[in-house]
Amino acid sequence: MSAYLKQDEPDNVNRLDHMRQGVLGTDASRIEGLLKVTGTAPYAAEYQLDDCLEGVLVTATISKGEVTAIDADSVLSMPGVVAVIDDPSLTARAAQGTAGEAPAQPAREVGYFGQPIALVVAESFEQARDASKHLKVSYRADDDVAFDPEAVEAEPQDGATSQGDLAHAMKEAPFSVDVTYTTEGHSSAAMEPHAAIAQWDGDTLTVYASLQMLNYNISELADSLGLDEDKLRLVSRYVGGGFGSKLGVSEETVAASVAAMELGRPVRVAMLRQQVLQCIMRRSETRQRFRLAAGEDGKLTGFGHEARVSNLPGESFAEPVLQSSHFLYAGENRELSMEVARIHRMTAGSVRAPGEAVGMPALECAMDVLAEKCGLDPVELRLRNIPDRHPANGTPFSSHKLAECLKQGAEAFGWDSGPRSPRHTREGEWWVGTGMASAARVHNVGEAKARVTLKADGTALVETDMTDIGTGTYTILAQTVGEMLGLPVAKVLVELGDTHHPRGPGSGGSWGAASICSAAYLACLALRETLAKRADVAEEKLELKDGAVVGGASLIDLLDGRDLAEEGHYEPGDIADDFTASGFGAFFARVRVNRFTGETRVEHMTGAFGFGRVLNTKTARSQCLGGMTWSIGAALTEAMLFDPVDGHLANCDLAEYHVPVNRDVPDLDVVFVEERDGAASPIQAKGIGELGMCGGAGAIANAIYNACGARVFEFPMTPDKVLAAMPD
Amino acid sequence: MRPFDYQRAEGIDHAGQLIAAENAVAIAGGTNLLDLMKLQVETPQTLVDVNRIGHAEIEDSDDGGLWIGALATNTDTAVHPRVKADYPVLARAILAGATQQLRNRATTGGNLCQRTRCYYFTNIDQPCNKRDPGSGCGAIDGIARLHAVLGTSDQCIATYPGDMAVALSALDATVHITSAHGKARTVPVRDFHRLPGHTPWKDNVLEPGELITGVSLPAPVEGTQIYRKVRERSSYAFALCSIAAIVEMDGDKIARADLAFGGLAHKPWHDPEVGEVLVGQKPGAKLFDKAADVLLRDARGYGENDFKIPLARRTLAAVLAEATGAEL
């Protein structure tokens, strides 16, 4: 058995279901949880290095143009100030996820208001922050800079689908819907600010950073600095939320590195809270038009989804709004297309569930409009439109649990499938109503390596540069290895987030768990081969539990005083082209809408999800809860507000960028729908980090309509928008 | 933040002396001031720590009213038995603001002096006549969602962000002030905050060197007390519109209607004519609309905040319906 697998065929053997330890798929608590709640898990900015300097980024006060002069003398005489760094290596933006090369340089070329342009370094943080606000900078500012995505021509994006004749289908259909939704920009707004400490010993650079994908970040940073990768070590053991904003190496990490190399002392750079919101990648605002045509039976004959998103000129990323629309519902006449407006707001990039996070809620609102027109229960409309195969390219689904999610979710929620009309229930000032939506999120996997060492003492060590961004990676790796090698979680030590370890897949696109646990699984299979030989049984017959062969020798005896190590190497193969793989789900929401003020409060929400093998019911459930909480924010409150005059972000702190607070989040129910998806990964698992928010805001929006009769076409549905749409 | 001197005042007179220094600012809870210092919106040369000068008491006053010391925390005020029993609108307003952690630190005096949340005021890379006189107003042609629709000027459309002062305004409280020279004066809370006019940098009538010593509430009145705060999320958000109301019925007619409004203006908005429209009348939709007509007769939106005008009308109707039992 090789420890390398390029998966070209589905694996429906489900080996993990036949192991004996019984630890995978349980609700094991996070193995690093105690460190986190006691404040002893070191985050990037918390490493204590002798003689460490403090850097604060200086940001541009023009929207587009270039820095013509930086007057370092304007701050060098201030107390404690050591240097002003404006090296050409400084990056103007963060790298897009999986870029693997330096992002835009130099920082002196300004693409948006608030872009980092230089770094002030001082002995103390307060000195650096003070000086950063006094640095004199001269600019050449461009005129006629575009900020409004609706005010510029947009470029068509590749990958459009045109099939049949949608216009004709719309004309002929007994029921048709042509509606347009808008969504505002979202910020990842992670609690842990983007931060890094860099240390240069004259030959090698060590950087403690808060990053999601060290396997790509090491190349991005090396390329930014002109340094060989083998002279660079990145450490990111704990990440206090990333949500996509830490996928690519960002400005503070490059700036700390440049400064450390220039000054010969360690340098720490943490973004200020305002900078976190002003500089990190935004989710693009979107405008989305849907054309849905349906027959008398509610079956779709036409499906159109056209979207407009935005980004800076030259940035390759375009919020992939159509991603799940390509395959979620049937309809032989199809038009799917997207265009990108080039404007000068901060870079648009990945924010949790890029694409579906805003595409799915809008689609699910349009489906609700259609259900009403057809006179069908919205759950039934969806059940009738689940395609057998990918409706455009014809590939089979690897596994498809939408119908089960709709049914099990409806049952758990207590969904009333009877006739629906708005304003059926009023309690005092509040209209009460329900809504639902489907969930879908494409499944991804990435190349991954992990080394698993069985120690002579009968414990296991797992090493990879994979990160745990709060999702539970440490724990599911310990569970996977424990299951395969017959060890309790406590006997498995997991070391992550260090580029000295084998390359993991990084955390992003919900692919981390399935990819890295597959690599660990492969390493364990190879270890089991050796153990099986020593125990003189076939590997398939080797039963390991609690550190011993069941009814036989202990691991310690089999190891005979020597460690045994294997590196698992998993690579996605042709299977990705042979199947359409996706996680599916369904959301059900009950909301209250105040008939005077238009305030909406979510009263209850249920999410049912099928995403392959559940590796850990507690951490998976937490991912779903987080996703549903993001759904509440996307539905009701979250919007980046951009100034129309210079394009700067106005609401740049957590008081004014409104993520949901505790009181906004009611009890949320999560239902796991049993699934094994052998084409998704060798461990039959798919991703769950994002599925929980891919449609949920649509369920809330549909519940608002059902409660009070307001069809709102703009997210977030703040009181002003609800009131404007509310019938008298 | 910029380097600053720190002085601890040992008593009110000492505080008065220290605060008289050039560019000296009093700090109590620091829940607003410290944030603004980090942003360099506030750049005091000296911080005068007034936390040890006493004046944290909440006491019955001789006229049956209540005295709330300037250093009483918002939490202590909100949970005080007499506040809860006789001035529930004040307790509710305080509890509608900020978070538990902030309320534990925030004080009566500091909260009255809370500065606006205008996005342009808190960003030193943007124009703001309040922060930097003569630099212009970024909000008028910018993001004005939070901003005022009443009492604005062409210099400033910022709102006063607090909740407590809105309730104090409805209660017709009095602010007690002392100066460096020990000279005391009182100002009705309804006159304490200012409209921006041509001097938007002046939030209130405190003169340099003056300190708030406390707030006095008149003897309690009969009636229903309500604090209603409309906001996008249900906690830790500033008001889009808020209303403090004390409404007393006499049979089927309104006998008293003391109303103050937050989120609409540069100060807690109190317009006696709104109450006058209501008093002596039978409650109902038409009457409430008439009151809203008076309240909003000079209202002006700035695009993004146009919604506040109908929102204030509807919120007023909701509050009056709740207070009077009228069916709408």
Interface residues (C-beta under 8 A of the other chain):
Chain A: T59 T61 P79 F113 G114 E126 R129 D130 K133 Q274 E429 N594 F596 T597 G598 E599 R601 L636 T637 L641 F642 D643 P644 V645 H648 A650 N651 C652 A655 E656 H658 P660 V661 N662 R663 D664 P716 T718 P719 D720 L723 A724
Chain B: M1 R2 P3 K38 L39 Q40 R117 Y119 Y120 N123 I124 D125 Q126 G138 D141 G142 I143 R145 V230 R231 E232 R233 S234 S235 Y236 A237 F238 L240 C241 F307 P310 L311 R314 T315 A317 A318
